[in-house]
């Protein structure tokens, strides 16, 4: 495989990456009571030492009492949790890496398998966990305002601790995405509406507040997805015009990079073009984009949760699209979860040393 273009540097505001490869955010839940441990710091340090261009942390929740559905999801607030994240970024920088936390509110979720629930009800746009299934509470305008401020404070803490960027999680059926989705957002105020553009107001205000608190020179990433855990084939934007009305407002609000999540990066987003989600996002907005979705493996991530294994696969199609200018960066998930030296093996053409992925890798920090 000719992977030379994956190893070109990339610079944007506070980002100064040695290559185009990003460690995708992957929930690990190894932070008891929300506090990242020394093992968590070592997990990220190893990826920095393995020459990952940019590490994006697992989702780490903002300061709202029901922002997490799992007691071992890390927090990005509070003295003890932030001290843990301070060690993480110091270790990553010492190892020569760059990193940003992914700041997160999970919205309304099913109860944790252990029976644990947060101290207050889950909250979302309209009190729905699935289409037609009510759970939790609909957020008041006061709740919304406080959540927006909490996103901003988390981003400001990331900058204060010395992180190189911050990513806002707006994908995969979590809070921001719940506002996007008409099946879960039935609000009749300014945070609802019939169109994706109207339902994007919450996301736009979150981005504006993050930008206000970090300043103009700090790189801000927003992760988005069309698909939902409840419906892998769903599309918020069914055509380029709808995508324009969805994405350009968040870019205008202050997003520098759109992280475009799809299950398989090679699948076209709309008929009549082979552009994927990241390709269309870049074409429509002009913003930098990250592609992601089964990079380097022959099976998608949903199969991993069902216990299926995946084997290494060619990067030729990925590189073809990168060379064509479809996107700027490439996020890699499971290969890096299983092997912190994956980037070095790709760079050095040690394909015979690449590892497959099994669900067992989810149970430990390697």
Secondary structure, 3 states (H helix, E strand, C coil): CCCHHHHCCEEECCEEECCCEEECCCCCCCCHHHCCCHHHHHHHHHHHHCCCCEEEEEEEECCCCCCCCCCCCCECCCHHHHHHHHHHHHHHHHCCCCEEEEEECCCCCCCCCCCCCCCCCCEECCCEEECCEECCEECCHHHHHHHHHHHHHHHHHHHHHCCCEEEEECCCCCHHHHHHCCCCCCCCCCCCCCCHHHHCHHHHHHHHHHHHHHCCCCEEEEEEECCECCECCCCCCCCHHHHHHHHHHHHHHCCCEEEEECCCCCCCCCCCCCCCHHHHHHHHHCCEEEEECCCCECCCHHHHHCCCCECECCCHHHHHHHHHCCCCEEEECHHHHHCCCHHHHHHCCCHHHCCCECHHHHHCCC
